[in-house]
Amino acid sequence: MRLLKSNNPFCCLVYAVLFFLYASFNAGYAAEFSAEVSQLESVRHGDNYAFSAGVIYHLSDNAKSALQNGVPLFWNLRFKIQQQRDLLWNITLRNDVIRYRIQYHALLNMYRVRNETNGEITSFSTLSAALESMSMVTDFPELKAVDINPQKDYICAVKVDFDRDALPLPLRPIAYVNPQWYLSSNWTLWPLKK
């Protein structure tokens, strides 16, 4: 107990090394279960740009178990279009979110996926089919070509955020410290083709 209260530099070094090892282990472990943006596309159709993205969801055993016990899981798919600038921060032209909810209904033996943004509900007999339905996103709002300056460069960005705050209250503290609940992705960027 005296070691914990000590201001000994050796003690601080030991804690720093242990924290670094713990963080490194959890980072590699969490990457196994994170979502992954696998495909990005922007296509110009006449006067508008249409966007689509492909996402792969890697659920951990803890997430699958919670889902089997009736706990709904939520993901927010974040989409941005920004004009790049050299000296100042980028200008955001579009910042949209599509929210998905997946839940297992034991009485029906079905998985239900709800697009919380547009209210569309679909049911599936397997978890893989339900995740597959969430994996291809084509309902991003279109962008008008007149909003794009041909002399400027633009980037599109997509990120998948697992909403741990939407979990039931008793499960939230565990979800913040257990790497099996880090089910989000990093930002994926690609240039807008004009």
N, C-alpha and C positions, 0 to 999 in steps of 0.2 A: 504494500500500500504506500510505503514511503517513496518508492520509485515513481508512482503516479503523480505525487505532489511535488516532486523535485524539479528544480530549474536547471538540472545538470545538462550541459550540452550533449553529452553522450546519450542521455535519455531522449532528448529531442531528436537526435539523429536516428535512433532506433525506431521511434514513432514515425518519422518521415519515411524510412525505408519500408516499414510495415504497411503504411498507407499506400505507398507507391506500388508495392507488390499486390495489395488488395485491389487497387484501382486497375492495374494492368490485367489481373486475372478476370475481373468483372467485365472489362471492356471487351476482351476476346470472347467471353462467355455470352455477353449480350448480343454481339454481332451475329451469333448463330441464330438468334430468334428475331432479329429486327426485320422490318419490312424493307423492300428493295424496289426502287423505281427501275424497271428493266427496259422500258421503251418510251421514247418521247417523239412526238411528231407535230409539226405545224405545217399546214397546207393552206395555200391561198386559193379560195374559190370566188372568182369575180372580185367583188368589192369587200370581201370579208376574209379573215383568217380563221380557220378551224383548228382546234387543238385536241390531241388525244394523248393518253399516257397508259402504260402498262405497269402494273404493280404486282409483285410477288409477296405474299404474306407468309412468314415463317412463324407459326404459333408454337410456343413452348408447351411442355406437358402441363404446367400449372395453368396456363391460359385455356388449354383444351379441357382440363378438369373443371375449371370454373364454368366454362361454357356448357359442359354436360350437366352441371348442377343448376342450370337456369340463369346464370349471371350473364346479362347482355354485355357485349364488348363494343366499344365505339372507336372509330378512326376518323380523323379529319384529314382530308386530302387538300393541301394548300397549293394554290397556283398563283404565280406572279408573273407579270410582264414588266420589265424595267428598261428605261432608256439609259444606256451607259454614259457616264461622264468621267472625264479625266481628273478634274480638280476637286469636285464636290461629290457628295453621295449621289447615287443613282435616283432617277425620277421614276416612281412607280405609277404605271398607267392602269394596271389592273391587279387586284388583290382579291381572289375569290376562294371560297372554302366549300367543299362538298363533304357532308358528314354522313358516314355509314354506321349502321347498327346491325350487329348479327346476334341472334339469340336462338337457343335450342329449346324447342317445346317438346317435353317428354311424352305428353299424352298423345300428341300427333306423330311423334318420332320424326320431326321435321326441323330443319334449320330455316329461319326466316331472316332475310336480309332486307333492311329498310333504308332507302336513300332519304335521310332526314331533310335534305334540301328540297326535293321535289315531291316527297311523300310516296314514291313508288315502292311497293312491297312485292317481293318474290319469295317463293318457298322452294326448298331443296331437300332431297332425301339424304344427302351426304354432306359432310363438312367441306370436302374438297370442291364439290360443285358450288357450294355457297361462296367459298373464297374465290373461286374462278369467276363468279358473277361480279365480284367487287374488283377484279384484277384489271379489267379493260375499261377505262373511263373515256367516254367520248362526249359527255354532256357539259364540257366547259363552255362558258359563254363565248360567243364569237367576238372578234375584235375587228372594227372597221379599218379598212386600208387607209382611209383619209387621216386616221389618227397616227399613222406611221410616217415619220420624216425619212425620205430615202437617203438623206445625207448622214443620218445618225445610225448607231449600232444599238441593237436591242437584244436582251436576253430573256429567256423564259426559265422559270424555276418551279420545280415541283417537290413537295415534301409530304410524307405521310406521318401524321402524329397519332400515336395511340393515346387516348384520353383516359389516363389513370384516375382523374378526378371524378369520372362517371361511374367508377366501380362502387359497390356498396361500402359504406363507411368502415366496417371491420376489416375489409380487405385492402384499403388504401395504404396504410402504413407499410404493409408487407410489400405492396407493389412498388413503393418508392425505394426500397432497399434491396429487393431481390432482382437480380439481373434477368430472370426469366420473364419479367414484366416490361422490359425495355423493348417494346415492339414497334418502335418508330423507325423512320429512315432519316438519312441526312438530306440536305438540299441537293437536288440534281439540276444542273444548269445546262442549257444549250442555246445556241444563237438562233434568233428568229430569222428565217430565210425570207428575204423581201422579194 
